[in-house]
Amino acid sequence: MTKRKITLPDGTETDNYSQEYQRYCEALNLSKKSLMQRQAWLEKLSDEERVEQLKYWLKMLWGSKNI
């Protein structure tokens, strides 16, 4: 397994093993689910920081679709 440099859509430079990249990928996966599935998943999470990071990326992903 090799670390690769990744630039996220918001300009953050990181690697493919970072927490930032993991949250981005998780949000990308969640963005393809129905509203009810997303709400159920977010309600199960107890880590508020993780939830906020996921919300940030979901807003970023959906915002870029409107451009």
C-alpha positions as CSV (number, residue, x, y, z in Angstrom):
1,M,0.0,0.0,0.0
2,T,1.4,3.3,-1.1
3,K,0.4,6.7,0.2
4,R,-0.6,9.0,-2.6
5,K,-1.1,12.8,-2.5
6,I,-4.7,13.9,-3.0
7,T,-6.2,17.3,-3.5
8,L,-9.8,17.4,-2.3
9,P,-12.4,19.5,-4.1
10,D,-12.1,22.3,-1.5
11,G,-8.3,22.6,-2.2
12,T,-7.1,20.7,0.9
13,E,-3.9,18.7,0.1
14,T,-3.7,15.5,1.9
15,D,-3.0,11.8,1.3
16,N,-5.2,8.8,0.7
17,Y,-4.8,7.5,4.3
18,S,-5.8,10.8,6.0
19,Q,-8.9,11.3,8.0
20,E,-9.9,14.2,5.8
21,Y,-9.9,11.9,2.7
22,Q,-11.8,9.2,4.6
23,R,-14.5,11.8,5.5
24,Y,-14.7,13.0,2.0
25,C,-15.2,9.4,0.6
26,E,-17.7,8.7,3.3
27,A,-19.7,11.8,2.4
28,L,-19.5,11.0,-1.3
29,N,-21.0,7.5,-0.5
30,L,-23.7,9.1,1.7
31,S,-24.6,11.6,-1.0
32,K,-25.8,8.7,-3.2
33,K,-28.2,7.4,-0.5
34,S,-31.8,8.5,0.0
35,L,-32.6,11.3,2.5
36,M,-34.0,8.7,5.0
37,Q,-30.9,6.6,4.8
38,R,-28.6,9.6,5.3
39,Q,-30.6,10.8,8.3
40,A,-30.6,7.3,9.9
41,W,-26.8,7.0,9.3
42,L,-26.0,10.4,10.8
43,E,-28.3,9.7,13.8
44,K,-26.3,6.6,14.6
45,L,-23.0,8.4,14.8
46,S,-22.1,9.6,18.3
47,D,-19.0,11.6,17.2
48,E,-20.2,15.2,16.7
49,E,-17.0,16.2,14.9
50,R,-17.4,13.4,12.4
51,V,-21.0,14.4,11.8
52,E,-20.0,18.0,11.2
53,Q,-17.3,17.0,8.8
54,L,-19.7,14.8,6.9
55,K,-22.2,17.7,6.7
56,Y,-19.5,20.0,5.4
57,W,-18.6,17.6,2.6
58,L,-22.2,16.9,1.7
59,K,-22.9,20.7,1.4
60,M,-19.7,21.0,-0.7
61,L,-20.6,18.1,-3.0
62,W,-24.2,19.3,-3.5
63,G,-23.1,22.9,-3.9
64,S,-20.8,22.1,-6.8
65,K,-23.6,20.3,-8.7
66,N,-25.5,23.7,-8.9
67,I,-22.6,25.5,-10.6
